[in-house]
Amino acid sequence: MAQFYREASEIEERTVTQLDPTREHLIETYRKKAKHYDITCRLYPAPGYPQRVQRLRAVQALGLRAGDSVIDIACGTGLNFPLIEEVIGPDGRIVGVDLTDAMLARAQERMETNGWSNISLVQADAAAFDFPTGVDAILSTYALSQVPECADVIANGAAALSGGGRWVVLDLKVPGNTPGWLAQLGTAIVRPFASIDEWINRRPWDAIRAAMQEELADLSWTELFFGTAFLAAGSRGPGAFGVDAGS
């Protein structure tokens, strides 16, 4: 895996798929937000939302060990990096992938501030990213539901995992049995951050769950914070699928 990427001090640019209006809007939105993202994201999707606690839970679900390799899809400014680094240590490896150059520039600053030399950054569309084979874990937090081809991303990542490797997704969803008017209100709140107008109509959480059931073993699905988020985790290899509900 180390040979697949350039030095950690560089941001590698990969060819992205032809930009459609949704991706163009995403890039422009996050370019504007990048400078202050670490502060404003605390308000996402609402002030007081337990985002950091949920991120920690997602990293724990990866089952990481010292020296493991991790791909962080849509890594943004690298908010997950400290949580991952604490477990994998200097002998481990992180590859952060994001569509927006400005977000990766902030991630680069985080790396330099903390003296991490085991992280590579790749600017790429998640739907077109060429996953290196044999990675130990793949993570995506609060981002994959914004990718229309989210099911393809799950499948491509699963194919690249080492035996027993883990795929974990933490993201937002609409709670079950939510009245239509409340769902529309939720969209209005999320839209400035997520930049996806048809998010509720697409129901990407259903696509992510179906893809993980298809591609991974031992799937767990836990709904968080009154059904407004989910934590999904599965591993590559044979096994029984199991689904559990949480609060």
C-alpha positions as CSV (number, residue, x, y, z in Angstrom):
1,M,0.0,0.0,0.0
2,A,2.8,2.4,0.8
3,Q,4.0,2.1,-2.8
4,F,0.6,3.0,-4.2
5,Y,0.7,6.6,-2.9
6,R,3.1,9.5,-3.1
7,E,4.8,10.9,-0.1
8,A,2.6,12.0,2.7
9,S,3.6,15.6,2.3
10,E,1.9,15.8,-1.1
11,I,-1.7,15.9,-2.1
12,E,-2.2,13.6,-5.1
13,E,-4.7,14.5,-7.7
14,R,-6.6,11.8,-9.4
15,T,-8.8,12.1,-12.4
16,V,-12.4,12.7,-11.3
17,T,-15.5,11.8,-13.2
18,Q,-16.9,14.6,-15.4
19,L,-18.4,17.0,-12.9
20,D,-22.2,17.2,-12.9
21,P,-24.1,20.1,-11.2
22,T,-24.3,18.3,-7.9
23,R,-20.5,17.7,-7.7
24,E,-19.8,21.3,-8.8
25,H,-22.1,22.6,-6.1
26,L,-20.4,20.3,-3.5
27,I,-17.0,21.5,-4.4
28,E,-17.9,25.2,-4.3
29,T,-19.8,24.8,-1.1
30,Y,-17.0,23.1,0.7
31,R,-14.4,25.5,-0.7
32,K,-16.3,28.3,1.0
33,K,-16.6,26.3,4.2
34,A,-13.1,24.8,4.4
35,K,-11.4,27.6,6.4
36,H,-13.8,27.5,9.3
37,Y,-15.2,24.0,8.8
38,D,-13.8,22.5,12.0
39,I,-15.9,25.1,13.9
40,T,-19.1,25.2,11.8
41,C,-19.4,21.4,11.5
42,R,-20.2,21.4,15.2
43,L,-23.5,22.9,14.3
44,Y,-24.2,20.1,11.8
45,P,-26.9,18.9,11.5
46,A,-27.9,20.9,14.6
47,P,-26.2,22.6,17.6
48,G,-25.4,20.1,20.3
49,Y,-25.5,17.1,18.0
50,P,-23.1,14.4,19.4
51,Q,-20.9,14.3,16.3
52,R,-17.6,13.6,18.0
53,V,-19.0,10.8,20.1
54,Q,-20.4,9.2,17.0
55,R,-17.1,9.6,15.1
56,L,-15.3,7.8,18.0
57,R,-17.9,5.0,17.9
58,A,-17.3,4.6,14.2
59,V,-13.6,4.4,14.5
60,Q,-14.0,1.8,17.3
61,A,-16.2,-0.2,15.0
62,L,-13.2,-0.6,12.6
63,G,-11.5,-2.9,15.1
64,L,-8.2,-1.4,14.4
65,R,-4.8,-2.6,15.6
66,A,-1.3,-1.0,15.6
67,G,0.1,-0.9,12.1
68,D,-3.2,-1.1,10.3
69,S,-3.9,0.7,7.0
70,V,-7.1,2.8,6.8
71,I,-8.8,4.7,3.9
72,D,-10.9,7.6,5.1
73,I,-13.4,8.3,2.2
74,A,-14.5,12.0,2.0
75,C,-12.0,12.8,4.8
76,G,-12.6,16.5,4.7
77,T,-10.3,18.4,7.0
78,G,-9.2,15.2,8.7
79,L,-11.4,15.2,11.8
80,N,-11.1,11.4,12.0
81,F,-7.3,11.4,11.8
82,P,-6.5,11.9,15.5
83,L,-8.9,9.1,16.5
84,I,-7.4,6.7,14.0
85,E,-3.8,7.7,14.7
86,E,-4.3,7.0,18.4
87,V,-4.9,3.3,17.5
88,I,-2.7,2.5,14.5
89,G,0.3,4.5,15.6
90,P,3.3,5.6,13.5
91,D,3.6,2.1,11.9
92,G,0.0,2.4,10.5
93,R,-1.1,4.2,7.4
94,I,-4.0,6.5,6.5
95,V,-5.1,7.5,3.1
96,G,-7.5,10.5,3.1
97,V,-9.6,10.9,0.0
98,D,-11.7,14.0,-0.7
99,L,-13.2,15.7,-3.7
100,T,-12.4,19.3,-2.6
101,D,-8.9,20.7,-2.7
102,A,-9.6,23.3,0.0
103,M,-10.7,20.7,2.5
104,L,-7.6,18.6,1.8
105,A,-5.4,21.7,2.3
106,R,-6.8,22.0,5.8
107,A,-6.2,18.3,6.3
108,Q,-2.6,18.9,5.3
109,E,-2.3,21.6,7.9
110,R,-3.6,19.2,10.5
111,M,-1.0,16.6,9.5
112,E,1.8,19.2,9.7
113,T,0.7,20.5,13.1
114,N,0.6,17.1,14.6
115,G,3.7,15.8,12.9
116,W,2.0,12.9,11.2
117,S,4.1,11.4,8.4
118,N,2.1,8.3,7.8
119,I,-0.9,10.0,6.0
120,S,-1.4,10.4,2.3
121,L,-4.0,12.7,0.8
122,V,-5.7,12.1,-2.5
123,Q,-8.0,14.5,-4.3
124,A,-10.6,12.3,-6.0
125,D,-14.2,11.6,-6.6
126,A,-15.2,8.8,-4.2
127,A,-17.2,7.2,-7.0
128,A,-14.1,7.0,-9.2
129,F,-11.5,6.3,-6.6
130,D,-9.3,3.3,-7.4
131,F,-9.1,1.5,-4.0
132,P,-5.7,-0.1,-3.4
133,T,-6.1,-3.8,-2.5
134,G,-5.3,-5.3,0.8
135,V,-6.3,-2.5,3.1
136,D,-7.3,-3.3,6.6
137,A,-10.2,-0.8,7.0
138,I,-12.3,1.8,5.2
139,L,-14.3,4.5,6.9
140,S,-16.7,7.2,5.8
141,T,-18.3,9.6,8.2
142,Y,-21.2,12.1,7.4
143,A,-20.4,12.1,3.7
144,L,-21.2,9.0,1.7
145,S,-24.9,9.8,1.6
146,Q,-24.0,12.8,-0.5
147,V,-22.5,10.6,-3.3
148,P,-25.2,9.4,-5.7
149,E,-23.2,6.3,-6.5
150,C,-22.8,5.4,-2.8
151,A,-23.6,1.8,-3.5
152,D,-20.8,1.5,-6.0
153,V,-18.4,3.1,-3.5
154,I,-19.3,0.4,-1.0
155,A,-18.8,-2.4,-3.6
156,N,-15.5,-1.0,-4.8
157,G,-14.2,-0.6,-1.3
158,A,-15.3,-4.1,-0.2
159,A,-13.5,-5.7,-3.1
160,A,-10.3,-4.0,-2.0
161,L,-10.4,-5.1,1.7
162,S,-8.0,-7.7,3.1
163,G,-9.6,-10.8,4.5
164,G,-11.5,-9.7,7.7
165,G,-11.1,-6.1,6.7
166,R,-13.8,-3.7,8.0
167,W,-16.0,-1.2,6.2
168,V,-17.7,1.3,8.5
169,V,-20.2,4.1,7.5
170,L,-21.5,6.7,9.8
171,D,-24.0,9.1,8.3
172,L,-27.3,10.9,8.6
173,K,-30.8,9.6,7.7
174,V,-34.4,10.5,8.1
175,P,-36.0,8.7,11.1
176,G,-38.6,6.1,10.3
177,N,-42.3,7.2,10.3
178,T,-41.3,10.8,10.0
179,P,-44.2,13.0,8.8
180,G,-43.6,14.5,5.4
181,W,-43.6,18.1,6.6
182,L,-41.0,17.3,9.2
183,A,-38.8,15.5,6.7
184,Q,-38.9,18.6,4.4
185,L,-37.9,20.8,7.4
186,G,-35.0,18.5,8.0
187,T,-33.9,18.8,4.4
188,A,-34.0,22.6,4.7
189,I,-31.7,22.3,7.7
190,V,-29.3,19.8,6.2
191,R,-29.2,21.4,2.7
192,P,-26.8,24.3,3.4
193,F,-24.2,21.7,4.7
194,A,-24.9,18.7,2.5
195,S,-25.7,20.5,-0.7
196,I,-28.0,17.7,-1.9
197,D,-31.5,18.9,-2.9
198,E,-33.0,15.5,-3.4
199,W,-31.4,13.8,-0.4
200,I,-34.6,12.6,1.2
201,N,-36.1,11.4,-2.1
202,R,-33.0,9.4,-2.9
203,R,-33.0,7.7,0.5
204,P,-29.2,7.0,0.2
205,W,-29.1,5.2,3.6
206,D,-31.3,2.5,2.1
207,A,-28.8,2.1,-0.8
208,I,-25.9,2.0,1.5
209,R,-27.5,-0.7,3.7
210,A,-28.4,-2.8,0.7
211,A,-24.9,-2.6,-0.7
212,M,-23.3,-3.5,2.6
213,Q,-25.6,-6.5,3.0
214,E,-24.7,-7.6,-0.5
215,E,-20.9,-7.1,-0.3
216,L,-20.0,-7.7,3.4
217,A,-20.4,-10.3,6.1
218,D,-21.6,-9.8,9.6
219,L,-23.3,-6.6,8.8
220,S,-24.5,-4.6,11.8
221,W,-26.8,-1.6,11.5
222,T,-27.4,0.7,14.5
223,E,-29.6,3.7,14.4
224,L,-28.3,6.6,16.5
225,F,-29.8,9.7,18.2
226,F,-33.5,8.8,17.7
227,G,-33.0,7.5,14.2
228,T,-31.4,10.7,12.8
229,A,-28.1,8.8,12.0
230,F,-26.9,5.3,11.5
231,L,-23.7,3.3,12.1
232,A,-23.2,0.4,9.6
233,A,-20.3,-2.0,9.8
234,G,-19.3,-5.1,8.1
235,S,-16.3,-7.2,7.2
236,R,-15.0,-8.9,4.1
237,G,-15.3,-12.7,4.2
238,P,-17.9,-15.4,4.8
239,G,-20.2,-14.9,7.7
240,A,-23.8,-14.4,8.8
241,F,-25.5,-11.1,8.3
242,G,-27.0,-9.6,11.5
243,V,-28.8,-6.4,12.1
244,D,-29.4,-4.7,15.4
245,A,-31.2,-1.6,16.4
246,G,-30.0,1.0,18.9
247,S,-31.1,4.4,20.2
